[in-house]
Amino acid sequence: MAESRALYGVASQIMRRVIVDYARSEKADKRGAGWDRVPLTDAAVAISTKADIVVLDEALTRLSAVDSRLARVVELRYFGGLTIDETAEVLELSPATVVREWTFAKAWLRVELTKSV
């Protein structure tokens, strides 16, 4: 059980790094490209371009400095693709707590990402 929790956590971090590295390399090919607004939906964090992924990663890094558990929830849900229940299991929290933290993290990211526009 503990091994699978650790595996999901590490896999989510690796997926985040791979996706962000890919987006950065693609963006580097297009120097001077403008930043697009990154919409957030209630269902998930919606990313419309590769540049948006880099902006999201930077915002997620800032969120981690404020509250690392909120950042982990986003990482597991968005980059890891885990459900609320799976995220709760990995973080050893109740599903209700994950829902609250997911909702708060999305709102926090929405504010941060609109500053980037």
CNS distance restraints for C-alpha pairs under 8 A (distance, minus, plus):
assign (resid   1 and name CA) (resid   5 and name CA) 6.44 0.50 0.50
assign (resid   2 and name CA) (resid   6 and name CA) 6.26 0.50 0.50
assign (resid   3 and name CA) (resid   7 and name CA) 6.08 0.50 0.50
assign (resid   4 and name CA) (resid   8 and name CA) 6.19 0.50 0.50
assign (resid   4 and name CA) (resid  90 and name CA) 7.81 0.50 0.50
assign (resid   5 and name CA) (resid   9 and name CA) 6.27 0.50 0.50
assign (resid   5 and name CA) (resid  89 and name CA) 7.19 0.50 0.50
assign (resid   5 and name CA) (resid  90 and name CA) 4.44 0.50 0.50
assign (resid   5 and name CA) (resid  91 and name CA) 7.49 0.50 0.50
assign (resid   6 and name CA) (resid  10 and name CA) 6.13 0.50 0.50
assign (resid   6 and name CA) (resid  90 and name CA) 7.28 0.50 0.50
assign (resid   7 and name CA) (resid  11 and name CA) 5.92 0.50 0.50
assign (resid   8 and name CA) (resid  12 and name CA) 6.05 0.50 0.50
assign (resid   8 and name CA) (resid  76 and name CA) 7.56 0.50 0.50
assign (resid   8 and name CA) (resid  80 and name CA) 7.19 0.50 0.50
assign (resid   8 and name CA) (resid  90 and name CA) 7.04 0.50 0.50
assign (resid   9 and name CA) (resid  13 and name CA) 6.40 0.50 0.50
assign (resid   9 and name CA) (resid  76 and name CA) 6.75 0.50 0.50
assign (resid   9 and name CA) (resid  80 and name CA) 7.94 0.50 0.50
assign (resid   9 and name CA) (resid  90 and name CA) 7.15 0.50 0.50
assign (resid  10 and name CA) (resid  14 and name CA) 6.15 0.50 0.50
assign (resid  11 and name CA) (resid  15 and name CA) 6.06 0.50 0.50
assign (resid  11 and name CA) (resid  80 and name CA) 6.71 0.50 0.50
assign (resid  12 and name CA) (resid  16 and name CA) 6.17 0.50 0.50
assign (resid  12 and name CA) (resid  75 and name CA) 6.01 0.50 0.50
assign (resid  12 and name CA) (resid  76 and name CA) 5.44 0.50 0.50
assign (resid  12 and name CA) (resid  79 and name CA) 5.47 0.50 0.50
assign (resid  12 and name CA) (resid  80 and name CA) 4.22 0.50 0.50
assign (resid  13 and name CA) (resid  17 and name CA) 6.30 0.50 0.50
assign (resid  13 and name CA) (resid  75 and name CA) 6.78 0.50 0.50
assign (resid  13 and name CA) (resid  76 and name CA) 7.93 0.50 0.50
assign (resid  13 and name CA) (resid  79 and name CA) 7.53 0.50 0.50
assign (resid  13 and name CA) (resid  80 and name CA) 7.76 0.50 0.50
assign (resid  14 and name CA) (resid  18 and name CA) 6.09 0.50 0.50
assign (resid  15 and name CA) (resid  19 and name CA) 6.02 0.50 0.50
assign (resid  15 and name CA) (resid  79 and name CA) 5.84 0.50 0.50
assign (resid  15 and name CA) (resid  80 and name CA) 6.75 0.50 0.50
assign (resid  16 and name CA) (resid  20 and name CA) 5.99 0.50 0.50
assign (resid  16 and name CA) (resid  57 and name CA) 7.97 0.50 0.50
assign (resid  16 and name CA) (resid  75 and name CA) 7.10 0.50 0.50
assign (resid  16 and name CA) (resid  79 and name CA) 5.49 0.50 0.50
assign (resid  16 and name CA) (resid  80 and name CA) 7.96 0.50 0.50
assign (resid  17 and name CA) (resid  21 and name CA) 5.83 0.50 0.50
assign (resid  18 and name CA) (resid  22 and name CA) 6.07 0.50 0.50
assign (resid  19 and name CA) (resid  23 and name CA) 6.15 0.50 0.50
assign (resid  19 and name CA) (resid  53 and name CA) 7.60 0.50 0.50
assign (resid  20 and name CA) (resid  24 and name CA) 6.04 0.50 0.50
assign (resid  20 and name CA) (resid  53 and name CA) 6.07 0.50 0.50
assign (resid  20 and name CA) (resid  54 and name CA) 5.75 0.50 0.50
assign (resid  20 and name CA) (resid  57 and name CA) 6.88 0.50 0.50
assign (resid  21 and name CA) (resid  25 and name CA) 6.16 0.50 0.50
assign (resid  22 and name CA) (resid  26 and name CA) 6.17 0.50 0.50
assign (resid  23 and name CA) (resid  27 and name CA) 5.99 0.50 0.50
assign (resid  23 and name CA) (resid  50 and name CA) 4.60 0.50 0.50
assign (resid  23 and name CA) (resid  51 and name CA) 6.25 0.50 0.50
assign (resid  23 and name CA) (resid  53 and name CA) 6.48 0.50 0.50
assign (resid  23 and name CA) (resid  54 and name CA) 6.49 0.50 0.50
assign (resid  24 and name CA) (resid  28 and name CA) 6.01 0.50 0.50
assign (resid  24 and name CA) (resid  50 and name CA) 7.40 0.50 0.50
assign (resid  24 and name CA) (resid  51 and name CA) 7.14 0.50 0.50
assign (resid  24 and name CA) (resid  54 and name CA) 6.45 0.50 0.50
assign (resid  25 and name CA) (resid  29 and name CA) 6.57 0.50 0.50
assign (resid  26 and name CA) (resid  30 and name CA) 6.92 0.50 0.50
assign (resid  26 and name CA) (resid  50 and name CA) 7.16 0.50 0.50
assign (resid  27 and name CA) (resid  31 and name CA) 6.62 0.50 0.50
assign (resid  27 and name CA) (resid  33 and name CA) 7.40 0.50 0.50
assign (resid  27 and name CA) (resid  50 and name CA) 6.87 0.50 0.50
assign (resid  27 and name CA) (resid  51 and name CA) 6.16 0.50 0.50
assign (resid  35 and name CA) (resid  51 and name CA) 6.49 0.50 0.50
assign (resid  35 and name CA) (resid  52 and name CA) 7.08 0.50 0.50
assign (resid  35 and name CA) (resid 116 and name CA) 7.89 0.50 0.50
assign (resid  35 and name CA) (resid 117 and name CA) 6.69 0.50 0.50
assign (resid  36 and name CA) (resid  48 and name CA) 7.99 0.50 0.50
assign (resid  36 and name CA) (resid  49 and name CA) 7.48 0.50 0.50
assign (resid  36 and name CA) (resid  51 and name CA) 7.42 0.50 0.50
assign (resid  36 and name CA) (resid  52 and name CA) 6.58 0.50 0.50
assign (resid  36 and name CA) (resid 117 and name CA) 6.76 0.50 0.50
assign (resid  37 and name CA) (resid  52 and name CA) 7.45 0.50 0.50
assign (resid  37 and name CA) (resid 113 and name CA) 7.39 0.50 0.50
assign (resid  37 and name CA) (resid 114 and name CA) 6.89 0.50 0.50
assign (resid  37 and name CA) (resid 116 and name CA) 7.75 0.50 0.50
assign (resid  37 and name CA) (resid 117 and name CA) 5.56 0.50 0.50
assign (resid  38 and name CA) (resid  46 and name CA) 6.99 0.50 0.50
assign (resid  38 and name CA) (resid  47 and name CA) 5.96 0.50 0.50
assign (resid  38 and name CA) (resid  48 and name CA) 6.62 0.50 0.50
assign (resid  38 and name CA) (resid  52 and name CA) 6.02 0.50 0.50
assign (resid  38 and name CA) (resid 113 and name CA) 6.46 0.50 0.50
assign (resid  38 and name CA) (resid 114 and name CA) 7.49 0.50 0.50
assign (resid  39 and name CA) (resid  45 and name CA) 7.33 0.50 0.50
assign (resid  39 and name CA) (resid  46 and name CA) 5.80 0.50 0.50
assign (resid  39 and name CA) (resid  47 and name CA) 6.90 0.50 0.50
assign (resid  39 and name CA) (resid  48 and name CA) 7.81 0.50 0.50
assign (resid  39 and name CA) (resid 110 and name CA) 7.47 0.50 0.50
assign (resid  40 and name CA) (resid  44 and name CA) 6.80 0.50 0.50
assign (resid  40 and name CA) (resid  45 and name CA) 4.84 0.50 0.50
assign (resid  40 and name CA) (resid  46 and name CA) 5.30 0.50 0.50
assign (resid  40 and name CA) (resid  47 and name CA) 7.89 0.50 0.50
assign (resid  40 and name CA) (resid 106 and name CA) 7.08 0.50 0.50
assign (resid  40 and name CA) (resid 110 and name CA) 6.23 0.50 0.50
assign (resid  41 and name CA) (resid  45 and name CA) 5.92 0.50 0.50
assign (resid  41 and name CA) (resid  46 and name CA) 6.39 0.50 0.50
assign (resid  42 and name CA) (resid 103 and name CA) 7.95 0.50 0.50
assign (resid  44 and name CA) (resid  78 and name CA) 6.88 0.50 0.50
assign (resid  45 and name CA) (resid  78 and name CA) 6.74 0.50 0.50
assign (resid  45 and name CA) (resid 106 and name CA) 7.10 0.50 0.50
assign (resid  47 and name CA) (resid  52 and name CA) 5.94 0.50 0.50
assign (resid  47 and name CA) (resid  53 and name CA) 6.39 0.50 0.50
assign (resid  48 and name CA) (resid  52 and name CA) 6.50 0.50 0.50
assign (resid  49 and name CA) (resid  53 and name CA) 6.83 0.50 0.50
assign (resid  50 and name CA) (resid  54 and name CA) 6.91 0.50 0.50
assign (resid  51 and name CA) (resid  55 and name CA) 6.50 0.50 0.50
assign (resid  52 and name CA) (resid  56 and name CA) 6.02 0.50 0.50
assign (resid  53 and name CA) (resid  57 and name CA) 6.06 0.50 0.50
assign (resid  54 and name CA) (resid  58 and name CA) 6.27 0.50 0.50
assign (resid  55 and name CA) (resid  59 and name CA) 6.21 0.50 0.50
assign (resid  55 and name CA) (resid 113 and name CA) 7.26 0.50 0.50
assign (resid  55 and name CA) (resid 116 and name CA) 7.62 0.50 0.50
assign (resid  56 and name CA) (resid  60 and name CA) 5.94 0.50 0.50
assign (resid  56 and name CA) (resid 109 and name CA) 7.84 0.50 0.50
assign (resid  56 and name CA) (resid 113 and name CA) 7.17 0.50 0.50
assign (resid  57 and name CA) (resid  61 and name CA) 6.13 0.50 0.50
assign (resid  58 and name CA) (resid  62 and name CA) 6.43 0.50 0.50
assign (resid  59 and name CA) (resid  63 and name CA) 6.17 0.50 0.50
assign (resid  59 and name CA) (resid 109 and name CA) 6.59 0.50 0.50
assign (resid  59 and name CA) (resid 112 and name CA) 6.39 0.50 0.50
assign (resid  59 and name CA) (resid 113 and name CA) 6.98 0.50 0.50
assign (resid  60 and name CA) (resid  64 and name CA) 6.09 0.50 0.50
assign (resid  60 and name CA) (resid  71 and name CA) 6.04 0.50 0.50
assign (resid  60 and name CA) (resid 109 and name CA) 7.44 0.50 0.50
assign (resid  61 and name CA) (resid  65 and name CA) 6.55 0.50 0.50
assign (resid  61 and name CA) (resid  71 and name CA) 7.63 0.50 0.50
assign (resid  62 and name CA) (resid  66 and name CA) 6.63 0.50 0.50
assign (resid  63 and name CA) (resid  67 and name CA) 5.92 0.50 0.50
assign (resid  63 and name CA) (resid  68 and name CA) 6.91 0.50 0.50
assign (resid  63 and name CA) (resid  70 and name CA) 7.23 0.50 0.50
assign (resid  63 and name CA) (resid  71 and name CA) 5.89 0.50 0.50
assign (resid  63 and name CA) (resid 108 and name CA) 7.94 0.50 0.50
assign (resid  63 and name CA) (resid 109 and name CA) 7.78 0.50 0.50
assign (resid  64 and name CA) (resid  68 and name CA) 4.08 0.50 0.50
assign (resid  64 and name CA) (resid  69 and name CA) 7.32 0.50 0.50
assign (resid  64 and name CA) (resid  70 and name CA) 7.04 0.50 0.50
assign (resid  64 and name CA) (resid  71 and name CA) 5.05 0.50 0.50
assign (resid  64 and name CA) (resid  72 and name CA) 7.84 0.50 0.50
assign (resid  67 and name CA) (resid  71 and name CA) 6.67 0.50 0.50
assign (resid  68 and name CA) (resid  72 and name CA) 6.23 0.50 0.50
assign (resid  69 and name CA) (resid  73 and name CA) 6.25 0.50 0.50
assign (resid  70 and name CA) (resid  74 and name CA) 6.48 0.50 0.50
assign (resid  70 and name CA) (resid 101 and name CA) 5.94 0.50 0.50
assign (resid  70 and name CA) (resid 102 and name CA) 7.05 0.50 0.50
assign (resid  70 and name CA) (resid 105 and name CA) 5.89 0.50 0.50
assign (resid  71 and name CA) (resid  75 and name CA) 6.08 0.50 0.50
assign (resid  71 and name CA) (resid 105 and name CA) 7.32 0.50 0.50
assign (resid  72 and name CA) (resid  76 and name CA) 5.98 0.50 0.50
assign (resid  73 and name CA) (resid  77 and name CA) 6.00 0.50 0.50
assign (resid  73 and name CA) (resid  87 and name CA) 6.84 0.50 0.50
assign (resid  73 and name CA) (resid  98 and name CA) 7.09 0.50 0.50
assign (resid  73 and name CA) (resid 101 and name CA) 7.20 0.50 0.50
assign (resid  73 and name CA) (resid 102 and name CA) 6.29 0.50 0.50
assign (resid  74 and name CA) (resid  78 and name CA) 5.57 0.50 0.50
assign (resid  74 and name CA) (resid  79 and name CA) 7.50 0.50 0.50
assign (resid  74 and name CA) (resid 102 and name CA) 6.62 0.50 0.50
assign (resid  74 and name CA) (resid 105 and name CA) 7.03 0.50 0.50
assign (resid  74 and name CA) (resid 106 and name CA) 7.97 0.50 0.50
assign (resid  75 and name CA) (resid  79 and name CA) 5.16 0.50 0.50
assign (resid  75 and name CA) (resid  80 and name CA) 6.33 0.50 0.50
assign (resid  76 and name CA) (resid  80 and name CA) 4.46 0.50 0.50
assign (resid  76 and name CA) (resid  81 and name CA) 6.33 0.50 0.50
assign (resid  76 and name CA) (resid  82 and name CA) 5.80 0.50 0.50
assign (resid  76 and name CA) (resid  87 and name CA) 6.35 0.50 0.50
assign (resid  77 and name CA) (resid  81 and name CA) 4.93 0.50 0.50
assign (resid  77 and name CA) (resid  82 and name CA) 4.81 0.50 0.50
assign (resid  77 and name CA) (resid  83 and name CA) 6.41 0.50 0.50
assign (resid  77 and name CA) (resid  84 and name CA) 7.46 0.50 0.50
assign (resid  77 and name CA) (resid  87 and name CA) 6.86 0.50 0.50
assign (resid  78 and name CA) (resid  82 and name CA) 7.48 0.50 0.50
assign (resid  82 and name CA) (resid  86 and name CA) 5.61 0.50 0.50
assign (resid  82 and name CA) (resid  87 and name CA) 5.83 0.50 0.50
assign (resid  83 and name CA) (resid  87 and name CA) 6.00 0.50 0.50
assign (resid  84 and name CA) (resid  88 and name CA) 6.09 0.50 0.50
assign (resid  84 and name CA) (resid  95 and name CA) 6.00 0.50 0.50
assign (resid  84 and name CA) (resid  98 and name CA) 6.39 0.50 0.50
assign (resid  84 and name CA) (resid  99 and name CA) 6.77 0.50 0.50
assign (resid  85 and name CA) (resid  89 and name CA) 6.23 0.50 0.50
assign (resid  85 and name CA) (resid  95 and name CA) 5.56 0.50 0.50
assign (resid  86 and name CA) (resid  90 and name CA) 6.23 0.50 0.50
assign (resid  87 and name CA) (resid  91 and name CA) 6.10 0.50 0.50
assign (resid  87 and name CA) (resid  95 and name CA) 7.84 0.50 0.50
assign (resid  87 and name CA) (resid  98 and name CA) 7.12 0.50 0.50
assign (resid  88 and name CA) (resid  92 and name CA) 5.56 0.50 0.50
assign (resid  88 and name CA) (resid  93 and name CA) 4.73 0.50 0.50
assign (resid  88 and name CA) (resid  94 and name CA) 5.56 0.50 0.50
assign (resid  88 and name CA) (resid  95 and name CA) 5.22 0.50 0.50
assign (resid  88 and name CA) (resid  97 and name CA) 7.86 0.50 0.50
assign (resid  88 and name CA) (resid  98 and name CA) 5.96 0.50 0.50
assign (resid  89 and name CA) (resid  93 and name CA) 6.45 0.50 0.50
assign (resid  89 and name CA) (resid  94 and name CA) 7.76 0.50 0.50
assign (resid  93 and name CA) (resid  97 and name CA) 6.38 0.50 0.50
assign (resid  93 and name CA) (resid  98 and name CA) 6.81 0.50 0.50
assign (resid  94 and name CA) (resid  98 and name CA) 6.50 0.50 0.50
assign (resid  95 and name CA) (resid  99 and name CA) 6.19 0.50 0.50
assign (resid  96 and name CA) (resid 100 and name CA) 6.28 0.50 0.50
assign (resid  97 and name CA) (resid 101 and name CA) 6.09 0.50 0.50
assign (resid  98 and name CA) (resid 102 and name CA) 5.79 0.50 0.50
assign (resid  99 and name CA) (resid 103 and name CA) 6.04 0.50 0.50
assign (resid 100 and name CA) (resid 104 and name CA) 6.15 0.50 0.50
assign (resid 101 and name CA) (resid 105 and name CA) 5.88 0.50 0.50
assign (resid 102 and name CA) (resid 106 and name CA) 6.12 0.50 0.50
assign (resid 103 and name CA) (resid 107 and name CA) 6.34 0.50 0.50
assign (resid 104 and name CA) (resid 108 and name CA) 6.11 0.50 0.50
assign (resid 105 and name CA) (resid 109 and name CA) 6.01 0.50 0.50
assign (resid 106 and name CA) (resid 110 and name CA) 6.00 0.50 0.50
assign (resid 107 and name CA) (resid 111 and name CA) 6.43 0.50 0.50
assign (resid 108 and name CA) (resid 112 and name CA) 6.32 0.50 0.50
assign (resid 109 and name CA) (resid 113 and name CA) 5.83 0.50 0.50
assign (resid 110 and name CA) (resid 114 and name CA) 6.14 0.50 0.50
assign (resid 111 and name CA) (resid 115 and name CA) 6.51 0.50 0.50
assign (resid 112 and name CA) (resid 116 and name CA) 6.80 0.50 0.50
assign (resid 113 and name CA) (resid 117 and name CA) 6.85 0.50 0.50
